[in-house]
Amino acid sequence: MANNKSTSDKFFEKIPPAFSWFLILFPFWGGFFVPQITAYIVIVFNVYFLYRSASFLVFFLIGYRQLRKSESIDWLNRLMEIDNIDKAINDIKQKMSAIESAVYTPQKDRKNRKTPPRFLQRIAFILERRKAKAFLNEEIERLEKIKSNGTNFDWKELHHVVMIPHWKEPMNVLRDTLENIKNSNYPTKKISIMLGAEARDPEGIEKSKQLQRDFSQHFENVWINSHELTENEIIGKSSNMASAGKTVKAEIEKLGWDMKKTIITSCDADSLLPQDYFANVSYFYVTLKDSTYKYFNSAIMFYANIWKLPFYARVKNSMSSIYNVSKLARQDKFVPFSTYSVSFWMIDQIGYWTPWVTPEDYHLFFKGLFHFPDKVSAVPVFQTIMSDAAEGDTHVDTIKNTYFQERRWSWGVSDDGWLIKQTIKLLLAGKLTIRAAYKVAHVLFDHIIGITMTIVIVIGGNIPLLINQQFAGTVLGDNLPRVSSYMIRLTVYFLIALIMIDSFLLRPKNPDAKKDTVIRKLFRALEWFVLPYAGFLLVILPGIEAHTRLLFGKYLEYYLTKKK
């Protein structure tokens, strides 16, 4: 496909990787020619790194709090409340009356030494009653707002289609994904499955047919598509989805479904959707303004096989999971990743998935944003989607698979040239919105800073001094390593906080917890100290390789992440 690109396409796609290498080499040439400017820029990088570490922690805590709040809500019940809002409001008001009339009754169990004093019991009672009343008032306001604004659709008329592209994934992985959907609390007879096989996978169609036989009775429909790669396509999820999406269109046209009442969920073969996912998405879809233009995305957590991984892979994937939670809180720059839901009408309007790109998730989002710049946005769905992290039979296989997976994610930079070109087109046409430009700028910035910041910080405090002895003798040169080192040490406190978060809040319980010893627990805490090395080997290096390949036109082939 690279040969079919125009000269302008190749020019624009080289801008981000060229700028990445400009920053990576900056401490060397900058330290020689403009050492003072270089020193100040290195300090700015250090300050930004400190800010990013602090904001990362803050946004994670905000995202985590919203995650736990959302997971405590019965989303299917919220949908049912819409059917008779007046009754739902009246029921809540009755609960409110019961709480207001409740009278404090002290505990009189004097034999129990753990019974708190009466004044503390009274304070606890008052606080709990106040908290309950505040919650019920919020519920009444929410329902009153829905009653006033109305809903977009009757939720019982919605149809969900889950598209699961697969290529050489083990049968047990696909089966677990479908079993998980089958166990959803949403009516599964309103959920259809599209199994997107690849013609080049000799077992793909047979796997799909077997799953169709096993699960047809549980879902509204189970469809099968076999994608044959054409000349103008590249191997990957996007070309598979483009082919399967057109088959879905043919099927729903036969059934006479309304495209605006059909929600497509792009689901990775190993993504385990939470029980409330479809109810949660449906609630947003019927209540949010312009919901047919929205992309709904949850936090992808690489914890499904976390205890099978070597310690260095556990650390790397724990950080990725924490990062995915923190992204939910940054709605200003939120872009869909991996598994997401969107109206089929939107997919049809923008021409389906582009079959010659690798980053299908955010490419599809920006395709919609450029088409409807005033209405398209991503909506965080505060649910956790469990997914397998890359692993292997040996340490070498695990490192290889993790490296190649991260390189594929970093290959998202290959789409940045298209983003730049489309943004310029919208600008010249007078159709570029500030919000669209802001999101594009954030993606470009994150792709570049993600692989360059650590390198500039680590070497930037010392390289200018080593190659420019005259600058090393100045006050600024003498203080640069100390300032840089001090900033890096400050980030250690945020690392400790992340260790606590991962250990006590996010990471699922070890199934062998009964066999835990003090030594094992100690080693699990100590394993976090390999984060800088694991991050460099399994995140920074594959990112640099992806940028370098793009810069020199060495395009990546799709690499299937091995799952067990």
DRENLUM-153329 format. One line per 8 residues: for each residue x, y, z of C-alpha. Coordinates in Angstrom, 1 decimal, m for minus. Example, Ala and Ser with C-alpha at 12.3 -4.5 7.8 and 13.67 -1.06 7.14 Angstrom:
DRENLUM-153329
12.3,m4.5,7.8; 13.7,m1.1,7.1
This chain:
DRENLUM-153329
0.0,0.0,0.0; 3.0,2.3,0.6; 3.6,2.5,m3.2; 0.1,3.8,m3.7; 0.7,6.8,m1.5; 1.0,10.2,m3.1; 4.1,12.4,m2.6; 2.2,14.7,m0.2
1.1,11.6,1.9; 4.7,10.5,2.2; 5.8,14.0,3.1; 3.2,14.6,5.8; 3.7,11.1,7.4; 7.4,11.8,7.9; 6.9,15.0,9.9; 6.1,13.4,13.3
9.0,10.8,13.2; 11.4,13.4,11.9; 10.5,15.7,14.8; 10.9,12.8,17.2; 14.4,12.2,16.1; 15.1,15.9,16.2; 14.2,15.9,19.9; 16.1,12.6,20.6
19.3,14.1,19.1; 18.7,17.6,20.5; 20.9,17.2,23.7; 23.9,16.2,21.5; 23.8,18.9,18.8; 22.1,21.4,21.0; 24.6,20.9,23.8; 27.4,21.7,21.3
26.0,24.7,19.4; 23.4,26.3,21.8; 24.2,24.8,25.3; 22.3,27.4,27.3; 19.1,27.1,25.3; 19.5,23.3,25.5; 19.8,23.4,29.3; 16.7,25.4,29.7
14.7,23.2,27.3; 15.9,20.1,29.3; 14.7,21.7,32.5; 11.3,22.4,30.8; 11.2,18.7,29.9; 11.9,17.8,33.5; 9.2,20.2,34.8; 6.7,18.8,32.3
7.6,15.2,33.3; 7.0,16.1,36.9; 3.6,17.7,36.0; 2.7,14.7,33.8; 3.5,12.3,36.6; 1.4,14.2,39.1; m1.5,14.7,36.7; m1.3,11.1,35.7
m1.9,10.1,39.4; m4.7,12.7,39.9; m6.6,11.7,36.7; m6.2,8.1,37.6; m7.8,8.7,41.0; m10.6,10.6,39.4; m11.1,7.9,36.8; m11.0,5.1,39.4
m13.6,6.9,41.6; m15.9,7.2,38.6; m15.2,3.6,37.7; m16.2,2.3,41.1; m19.3,4.6,41.2; m20.4,3.4,37.8; m19.9,m0.3,38.6; m22.1,0.1,41.6
m25.1,1.2,39.4; m27.7,m1.1,38.1; m27.7,0.2,34.5; m30.4,m2.2,33.3; m32.7,m0.9,36.1; m31.9,2.7,34.9; m33.1,1.7,31.5; m36.3,0.2,32.9
m36.9,3.4,34.9; m37.2,5.3,31.7; m40.3,3.2,30.7; m42.2,4.7,33.6; m40.4,7.8,34.9; m43.2,9.1,37.1; m43.4,5.8,39.0; m39.6,5.7,39.4
m39.6,9.3,40.7; m42.4,8.5,43.1; m40.6,5.4,44.4; m37.5,7.5,45.1; m39.6,10.1,46.9; m41.1,7.4,49.1; m37.6,6.2,50.0; m36.7,9.8,50.8
m39.6,10.2,53.1; m38.7,6.9,54.9; m35.1,8.2,55.4; m36.3,11.6,56.7; m38.6,10.0,59.2; m36.0,7.6,60.4; m35.1,8.0,64.1; m31.7,7.3,65.6
m31.7,4.2,67.8; m28.5,3.5,69.7; m26.9,0.1,69.9; m27.1,m1.3,73.5; m24.7,m4.3,73.2; m22.5,m3.4,76.2; m20.7,m6.8,76.1; m19.3,m6.0,72.7
m16.3,m3.7,73.4; m16.1,m2.8,69.7; m19.5,m0.9,69.9; m18.6,2.8,69.5; m19.9,5.4,71.9; m23.4,6.7,71.4; m22.3,10.2,70.3; m20.2,8.6,67.5
m23.1,6.4,66.6; m25.3,9.4,66.3; m22.8,11.3,64.1; m22.5,8.2,61.8; m26.2,8.0,61.6; m26.6,11.7,60.6; m23.8,11.4,58.0; m25.2,8.3,56.4
m28.7,9.8,56.3; m27.3,13.0,54.7; m25.4,10.9,52.2; m28.4,8.8,51.3; m30.6,11.9,50.9; m28.0,13.6,48.6; m27.9,10.5,46.4; m31.7,10.2,46.2
m31.9,13.9,45.3; m29.4,13.4,42.5; m31.5,10.5,41.2; m34.7,12.6,41.2; m32.8,15.4,39.3; m31.5,12.9,36.8; m35.0,11.4,36.1; m36.6,14.9,36.0
m34.1,15.9,33.4; m34.8,12.9,31.3; m38.5,13.5,31.6; m38.1,17.1,30.5; m35.7,16.5,27.6; m37.1,13.2,26.5; m35.2,10.3,25.1; m33.6,9.7,21.6
m35.0,6.2,21.2; m37.0,3.5,23.0; m34.2,1.4,24.4; m36.2,m1.8,23.8; m35.9,m1.1,20.0; m32.1,m1.0,20.0; m30.1,m3.7,18.4; m26.5,m4.4,19.4
m24.0,m6.0,17.0; m20.7,m7.2,18.4; m18.1,m7.5,15.7; m15.3,m9.9,16.7; m12.5,m10.1,14.0; m10.2,m13.1,14.5; m7.1,m14.5,12.9; m5.4,m17.6,14.4
m6.8,m16.8,17.9; m7.2,m20.0,20.0; m10.7,m21.4,20.1; m10.8,m21.1,23.9; m10.1,m17.4,23.7; m13.0,m16.8,21.3; m15.3,m19.1,23.3; m14.5,m17.2,26.5
m15.3,m13.9,24.8; m18.7,m15.1,23.6; m19.5,m16.8,27.0; m18.8,m13.5,28.7; m21.2,m11.7,26.3; m23.8,m14.4,26.8; m23.7,m13.8,30.6; m24.4,m10.1,30.2
m27.4,m8.8,32.2; m28.7,m7.1,29.0; m31.3,m9.1,27.0; m29.1,m11.2,24.8; m31.8,m11.6,22.2; m31.1,m8.0,21.4; m27.4,m8.8,20.8; m26.1,m10.1,17.5
m22.6,m11.4,16.9; m20.5,m11.0,13.7; m17.5,m13.4,13.6; m15.0,m11.9,11.2; m12.7,m14.7,10.0; m9.8,m14.3,7.6; m9.7,m16.4,4.4; m6.0,m16.9,4.8
m6.6,m18.6,8.2; m7.4,m22.2,7.2; m9.2,m22.9,10.5; m10.9,m19.5,10.8; m14.2,m20.3,9.1; m14.5,m23.7,10.9; m14.0,m21.9,14.2; m16.7,m19.4,13.3
m19.1,m22.1,12.2; m18.5,m24.1,15.4; m19.1,m21.0,17.5; m22.2,m20.2,15.5; m23.6,m23.7,16.2; m22.8,m23.4,19.9; m24.2,m19.9,20.5; m27.0,m19.2,18.0
m29.7,m20.0,20.5; m28.3,m17.4,23.0; m28.2,m14.4,20.7; m30.5,m12.6,18.2; m28.2,m13.6,15.3; m24.7,m15.0,14.9; m23.3,m14.1,11.5; m20.0,m15.1,9.8
m17.8,m13.2,7.4; m14.6,m14.5,5.6; m12.4,m11.6,4.6; m10.2,m12.0,1.5; m7.4,m9.6,1.4; m7.4,m7.4,m1.8; m4.6,m5.5,m3.5; m5.4,m2.2,m1.8
m5.7,m3.5,1.7; m3.2,m4.4,4.5; m3.4,m7.2,6.9; m5.0,m6.2,10.2; m8.2,m5.5,12.1; m9.3,m2.5,10.0; m9.5,m4.4,6.7; m11.3,m7.2,8.5
m13.8,m4.8,10.1; m14.4,m3.1,6.7; m15.3,m6.3,5.1; m17.4,m7.6,8.0; m19.1,m4.2,8.4; m20.5,m4.4,4.8; m21.8,m7.9,5.5; m23.5,m6.6,8.6
m25.2,m3.9,6.5; m26.6,m6.4,4.1; m28.0,m8.5,7.0; m29.6,m5.6,8.8; m31.1,m4.3,5.6; m32.7,m7.7,5.1; m34.1,m7.5,8.7; m35.3,m3.9,8.1
m33.5,m2.5,11.1; m33.1,1.2,11.6; m29.3,2.0,11.4; m29.7,4.7,14.0; m31.1,2.1,16.4; m28.3,m0.3,15.7; m25.1,0.0,17.8; m21.9,m1.6,16.6
m19.3,m2.8,19.2; m15.8,m3.4,17.8; m14.6,m6.1,20.2; m11.1,m7.6,20.2; m11.1,m11.4,20.2; m9.9,m11.5,23.8; m11.9,m8.6,25.3; m14.1,m9.6,28.1
m17.0,m7.1,28.2; m18.4,m6.4,31.7; m22.0,m7.5,32.5; m23.3,m4.0,32.6; m21.5,m2.8,29.4; m24.5,m3.0,26.9; m26.9,m1.6,29.5; m24.5,1.3,30.3
m23.9,2.1,26.6; m27.7,1.8,25.8; m28.5,4.2,28.6; m26.1,6.8,27.3; m27.3,6.2,23.8; m31.0,6.9,24.6; m30.3,9.9,26.9; m27.3,11.8,25.6
m27.8,14.5,23.0; m26.5,13.6,19.5; m25.8,10.1,20.7; m25.7,8.8,17.1; m22.5,10.8,16.7; m20.8,9.5,19.8; m18.1,6.9,20.3; m18.3,5.0,23.5
m15.2,3.5,25.1; m14.3,1.8,28.4; m11.0,1.2,30.1; m9.0,m1.8,28.7; m7.3,m3.6,31.6; m4.6,m6.1,30.8; m5.3,m8.1,33.9; m7.0,m11.3,32.5
m3.7,m13.2,32.6; m1.7,m10.9,34.8; m0.6,m13.6,37.3; 0.7,m15.8,34.5; 3.2,m13.2,33.3; 6.8,m12.7,34.3; 7.4,m9.8,36.8; 8.7,m7.4,34.2
5.6,m8.0,31.9; 3.3,m7.6,34.9; 4.8,m4.2,35.7; 4.6,m3.0,32.1; 0.9,m4.1,31.7; m0.1,m2.8,35.1; 1.1,0.7,34.0; m0.8,0.4,30.7
m4.0,m0.5,32.6; m3.5,2.4,35.1; m3.0,4.7,32.1; m6.2,3.5,30.4; m8.2,4.3,33.5; m6.6,7.8,33.8; m7.6,8.5,30.1; m11.3,8.2,31.0
m11.0,11.3,33.1; m9.4,13.4,30.4; m12.5,13.9,28.3; m11.0,16.8,26.5; m8.4,14.6,24.8; m10.2,11.2,25.0; m10.0,9.1,21.9; m11.4,5.5,21.5
m8.9,2.6,21.9; m9.2,m1.1,21.1; m12.9,m2.0,22.0; m15.5,0.7,21.4; m19.2,1.2,20.4; m20.7,3.5,17.9; m24.0,3.8,15.9; m24.1,1.8,12.7
m25.5,4.9,11.0; m22.3,6.7,11.8; m20.2,3.9,10.4; m22.3,3.9,7.2; m22.1,7.7,6.9; m18.3,7.9,7.0; m17.7,4.9,4.7; m16.8,2.2,7.2
m13.3,1.2,8.3; m10.4,2.2,6.1; m8.8,m1.1,5.0; m5.2,0.2,4.5; m4.5,1.6,7.9; m3.2,m0.1,11.1; m4.7,2.1,13.9; m8.3,1.4,13.1
m9.7,2.7,16.4; m8.6,6.3,16.4; m8.6,6.5,12.6; m12.3,5.7,12.6; m12.9,8.2,15.3; m11.1,11.0,13.5; m12.8,10.0,10.2; m16.1,10.7,12.0
m14.8,13.9,13.6; m13.6,15.3,10.3; m16.9,14.4,8.7; m19.0,15.9,11.5; m16.6,18.3,13.4; m19.4,19.9,15.4; m21.0,16.8,16.8; m18.6,13.9,17.1
m17.0,13.1,20.4; m15.9,10.2,22.5; m17.9,9.3,25.7; m16.1,7.5,28.5; m18.0,4.5,29.7; m16.7,3.8,33.2; m16.6,0.0,33.0; m13.5,m2.3,33.0
m12.9,m4.5,29.9; m10.5,m7.3,30.8; m8.1,m8.3,28.2; m5.1,m10.6,27.9; m1.6,m9.2,28.0; 0.9,m10.5,25.5; 2.7,m13.6,26.8; 4.8,m16.5,25.6
6.0,m19.9,26.6; 9.5,m18.6,27.5; 10.9,m15.3,28.7; 12.2,m14.6,25.2; 8.8,m15.3,23.7; 7.1,m13.0,26.2; 9.6,m10.2,25.6; 9.2,m10.6,21.9
5.4,m10.6,21.9; 5.2,m7.7,24.3; 7.7,m5.7,22.2; 5.9,m6.4,18.9; 2.5,m5.5,20.4; 3.9,m2.2,21.7; 5.5,m1.6,18.3; 2.2,m2.1,16.6
0.5,0.4,19.0; 3.3,2.9,18.3; 2.7,2.4,14.6; m0.3,4.6,15.2; 2.2,7.4,14.3; 1.8,6.2,10.7; m1.6,7.8,10.7; m0.4,11.2,11.9
0.4,12.4,8.4; m3.2,11.7,7.4; m4.3,13.7,10.5; m2.1,16.6,9.5; m3.3,16.6,5.9; m7.0,16.4,6.8; m6.6,19.2,9.4; m5.1,21.4,6.8
m7.8,20.6,4.3; m10.5,21.5,6.9; m8.6,24.7,7.8; m8.4,25.9,4.2; m12.1,25.0,3.7; m13.0,27.0,6.8; m14.6,24.0,8.5; m12.0,23.3,11.2
m13.3,23.6,14.7; m11.2,24.4,17.7; m12.2,21.1,19.4; m11.1,19.0,16.3; m7.8,20.9,16.1; m7.2,20.4,19.8; m7.7,16.7,19.7; m5.5,16.3,16.6
m2.8,18.3,18.4; m3.0,16.1,21.5; m2.6,12.9,19.5; 0.4,14.3,17.6; 1.9,15.6,20.8; 1.4,12.3,22.7; 2.9,10.2,19.9; 6.0,12.3,19.8
6.5,13.1,23.5; 5.7,9.5,24.5; 9.0,8.2,23.1; 11.2,11.2,23.3; 10.6,12.7,26.8; 12.3,9.9,28.8; 15.3,10.0,26.6; 15.7,13.7,26.7
15.3,13.7,30.5; 17.7,10.8,31.1; 20.6,12.0,28.9; 19.8,15.7,28.7; 21.2,16.6,32.1; 24.6,15.2,31.3; 25.3,15.0,27.5; 25.6,18.8,27.0
28.3,18.9,29.7; 30.3,16.0,28.3; 30.5,17.4,24.8; 30.9,21.0,25.7; 33.5,21.4,28.5; 33.3,25.2,28.3; 29.6,25.1,29.1; 30.3,22.6,31.9
32.3,25.3,33.7; 29.4,27.8,33.8; 26.9,28.1,36.7; 24.1,26.8,34.6; 26.1,23.9,33.3; 27.2,23.0,36.9; 23.6,23.0,38.2; 21.9,21.3,35.2
22.6,17.7,36.4; 21.5,18.5,39.9; 18.3,20.1,38.8; 17.5,17.3,36.4; 18.3,14.6,39.1; 16.2,16.4,41.7; 13.2,16.5,39.4; 13.5,12.8,38.6
13.7,12.0,42.3; 10.5,13.8,42.9; 8.7,11.5,40.5; 9.6,8.5,42.8; 6.9,9.6,45.2; 4.3,9.2,42.4; 5.8,5.8,41.5; 5.3,4.7,45.1
1.7,5.9,44.9; 1.2,3.9,41.7; 2.6,0.8,43.4; 0.0,1.1,46.2; m2.8,1.7,43.7; m1.9,m1.3,41.6; m1.5,m3.6,44.7; m4.6,m2.6,46.6
m7.1,m1.1,44.1; m6.7,m2.4,40.6; m4.9,m5.7,40.2; m7.2,m8.7,40.7; m6.5,m11.1,43.5; m3.9,m13.8,42.8; m5.7,m17.2,42.6; m2.8,m18.7,44.5
m3.0,m16.1,47.2; m3.3,m18.8,49.9; 0.2,m19.9,48.9; 1.6,m16.4,49.3; 4.6,m16.0,51.6; 6.2,m12.9,53.0; 9.0,m13.3,50.5; 6.6,m13.5,47.5
4.8,m10.3,48.7; 8.2,m8.6,49.1; 9.2,m9.5,45.6; 5.9,m8.3,44.2; 6.6,m4.9,45.6; 10.2,m4.9,44.5; 9.3,m5.9,41.0; 8.2,m2.3,40.4
11.7,m1.1,40.5; 12.3,m2.7,37.1; 9.8,m0.2,35.7; 12.4,2.1,34.2; 14.1,m0.8,32.4; 11.0,m2.6,31.4; 9.6,0.7,30.1; 12.6,1.5,28.1
12.9,m2.1,26.6; 9.2,m2.7,26.1; 7.8,0.8,25.4; 10.4,3.3,24.3; 12.5,1.0,22.1; 9.6,m0.4,20.1; 8.3,3.2,19.8; 11.6,4.4,18.4
11.7,1.5,15.9; 8.2,2.4,14.7; 9.1,6.0,14.2; 12.3,5.2,12.5; 10.7,2.7,10.1; 8.1,5.3,9.1; 10.8,7.9,8.6; 12.7,5.7,6.2
9.6,4.1,4.5; 10.1,0.7,6.0; 6.4,m0.1,6.6; 5.4,m2.6,9.2; 3.5,m5.8,8.5; 0.7,m6.8,10.9; 1.9,m8.9,13.8; m0.6,m11.1,15.6
m0.1,m10.8,19.4; 0.1,m14.4,20.8; m2.6,m15.3,23.2; m2.8,m18.6,25.2
